[in-house]
Amino acid sequence: MTTHLSLDGRARVFGDDVNTDYIIASTRKRDTLDESVLKRYLLEAIDPSFAASVQPGDLIVAGANFGCGSAMEIAATVILAAGIKAVLARSFSRTFYRNAVNNALVPIECDTRSIREGDRLSIALDDRRAAVQLLDRNETLSAAPLAPLMADVLSAGGLVPYVRNGGYRAHRASDVEQR
């Protein structure tokens, strides 16, 4: 299966060790698990005005260890509910990375240190490479390519649509053909 993803957006920059409780506080989840409600509180522990300033298409940019802490799937789905389609970080917690892919939030691993708040970014992913362009500075950052299966899951719109559409069977068949 050939995968091509491209996203453009404005950088919203955070630092290292943004944990899932910073993404959406546990106290907020006591009242509801509805992402359309919870998105109003996205990252409020770090920046109380962030959620109100998000525009559809914004991209979260962070340092190392994004999504550490609890393995809460809702952290990824609240980001998506806010209209943010991708998170760029130097590294991700393993469980957040998988939750992101499973819910069609694109996780991009790259050196984010040169990206500044408000930079216009363009992300291009295909089966072999990933790149992030900083449009205002005509600079390109290489990014870790996604594993083919993860790229296919993202292209399908997440794990549930991928499985419903028989993607797993098609992926397994191509593995057998390659052996």
Secondary structure, DSSP 4 states (H G I P E B T S, - for coil): ---EEEEEEEEEE--S--BHHHHS-HHHHTT---HHHHGGGTTTTT-TTHHHH--TT-EEE--SSBTBSS--HHHHHHHHHTT--EEEES-B-HHHHHHHHHTTPEEEEB--TT--TT-EEEEEEESS-EEEEETTTTEEEEEPPPPHHHHHHHHHTSHHHHHHTTHHHHHHHHHHHH-
